[in-house]
Amino acid sequence: MLKEFRNFIMTGNVIDLAVAVLLAGAVGLVVNGFVNDIMMPVVGYFAGGIDFAEFKIVLSEAVMGSDGTVVTPESAIRYGAWINSIINLIIVGFVLFMIVKSYNKVRTKEEEAPAPEPAGPTQEELLTEIRDLLKKQ
């Protein structure tokens, strides 16, 4: 069983999948940083200086102790963070759309010019050969 597991893990598909998962995590961090640190301030600026992350509906206020520490944290519906997530999804979706579109354009150009195949016998030539072989028998 250990040998089978080792063979399974060492196949190219599993290693490719592992690399893809790690790369996706790194790309996710870059995309989140781009959206949160670059795009959201721009969107907020054009929306009149609004920071969507601050939008919330407070269900219960935080309870503070006499020494200034939080005894019970605030309970709130943070719909602004959800709006940020929607904007993040739209930006990521658009970027992925552009990548796939450009990849498909490059791929179709490569498929349009296939290498010429060596000319083989036609159907008639093959049928003639078969007929001649059957006559010899």
Wavefront OBJ file of the C-alpha trace (Angstrom):
o trace
v 0.000 0.000 0.000
v 2.863 2.377 0.767
v 4.407 1.610 -2.626
v 1.105 2.357 -4.377
v 0.804 5.643 -2.487
v 4.378 6.597 -3.443
v 3.645 5.839 -7.107
v 0.438 7.866 -6.941
v 2.166 10.856 -5.365
v 5.061 10.772 -7.804
v 2.910 10.845 -10.931
v 3.081 14.036 -12.947
v -0.577 14.941 -12.448
v -0.370 15.058 -8.649
v 2.816 17.108 -8.679
v 1.312 19.494 -11.259
v -1.788 19.847 -9.081
v 0.316 20.590 -5.991
v 2.278 23.253 -7.853
v -0.963 24.749 -9.184
v -2.486 24.929 -5.680
v 0.602 26.631 -4.241
v 0.779 29.040 -7.155
v -2.934 29.816 -6.833
v -2.428 30.692 -3.164
v 0.407 33.063 -4.024
v -1.570 34.630 -6.870
v -4.543 34.989 -4.514
v -2.422 37.017 -2.098
v -1.191 39.246 -4.907
v -4.711 39.773 -6.250
v -6.121 40.513 -2.789
v -3.323 43.000 -2.162
v -3.970 44.652 -5.523
v -7.695 44.914 -4.905
v -7.500 46.008 -1.256
v -4.503 48.330 -1.499
v -4.838 49.780 -5.000
v -8.318 49.329 -6.451
v -10.520 49.855 -3.385
v -8.994 53.270 -2.529
v -9.596 54.315 -6.154
v -13.192 53.050 -6.045
v -13.690 54.799 -2.699
v -12.253 58.022 -4.090
v -14.644 58.028 -7.046
v -17.511 57.098 -4.733
v -16.952 60.277 -2.723
v -14.299 59.090 -0.265
v -16.348 56.172 0.993
v -14.583 53.181 2.519
v -16.952 50.275 1.974
v -15.245 48.192 4.667
v -16.621 50.555 7.318
v -20.281 49.949 6.376
v -22.020 47.861 9.006
v -25.226 47.431 10.942
v -24.461 47.249 14.640
v -26.617 44.693 16.438
v -25.093 45.286 19.856
v -22.436 47.779 20.930
v -19.184 46.641 22.460
v -19.161 46.536 26.253
v -16.100 48.208 27.739
v -14.689 47.484 31.172
v -13.763 50.173 33.695
v -10.100 49.894 32.701
v -10.876 50.439 28.982
v -10.634 46.815 27.873
v -13.330 45.241 25.736
v -15.458 42.892 27.837
v -17.903 41.956 25.063
v -16.985 42.735 21.445
v -19.322 44.534 19.103
v -21.768 42.382 17.167
v -22.362 43.786 13.695
v -23.357 42.793 10.194
v -20.423 44.018 8.107
v -22.047 44.371 4.712
v -19.278 46.723 3.582
v -16.752 43.889 3.696
v -19.184 41.880 1.586
v -19.350 44.725 -0.969
v -15.535 44.686 -1.043
v -15.651 40.942 -1.731
v -18.098 41.454 -4.604
v -15.865 44.132 -6.139
v -12.878 41.806 -5.640
v -14.747 39.013 -7.446
v -15.619 41.282 -10.371
v -12.016 42.464 -10.752
v -10.569 38.943 -10.501
v -13.188 37.628 -12.921
v -12.371 40.356 -15.439
v -8.621 39.715 -15.183
v -9.122 35.954 -15.609
v -11.435 36.603 -18.565
v -8.746 38.702 -20.249
v -6.066 36.062 -19.586
v -8.204 33.220 -20.962
v -9.255 35.311 -23.957
v -5.654 36.129 -24.868
v -4.586 32.510 -24.286
v -7.356 31.249 -26.567
v -6.337 33.738 -29.250
v -2.726 32.509 -29.136
v -3.802 28.862 -29.037
v -6.112 29.151 -32.062
v -3.295 30.714 -34.106
v -1.116 27.719 -33.320
v -3.911 25.291 -34.244
v -4.591 27.031 -37.572
v -1.165 26.122 -38.928
v -0.733 22.395 -38.273
v 2.326 20.640 -39.623
v 1.689 18.993 -42.990
v 1.182 15.271 -42.667
v 2.987 12.919 -44.994
v 0.808 11.958 -47.923
v -0.474 8.424 -47.585
v -2.250 6.185 -50.014
v -5.753 7.174 -51.059
v -8.797 5.027 -50.388
v -8.833 3.833 -53.962
v -5.182 2.760 -53.769
v -5.828 0.811 -50.572
v -8.875 -0.889 -52.061
v -6.878 -1.778 -55.166
v -4.147 -3.349 -52.992
v -6.726 -5.347 -51.040
v -8.348 -6.545 -54.280
v -4.978 -7.612 -55.688
v -4.084 -9.475 -52.488
v -7.426 -11.289 -52.525
v -6.894 -12.307 -56.189
v -3.495 -13.813 -55.301
v -5.061 -16.059 -52.659
l 1 2 3 4 5 6 7 8 9 10 11 12 13 14 15 16 17 18 19 20 21 22 23 24 25 26 27 28 29 30 31 32 33 34 35 36 37 38 39 40 41 42 43 44 45 46 47 48 49 50 51 52 53 54 55 56 57 58 59 60 61 62 63 64 65 66 67 68 69 70 71 72 73 74 75 76 77 78 79 80 81 82 83 84 85 86 87 88 89 90 91 92 93 94 95 96 97 98 99 100 101 102 103 104 105 106 107 108 109 110 111 112 113 114 115 116 117 118 119 120 121 122 123 124 125 126 127 128 129 130 131 132 133 134 135 136 137
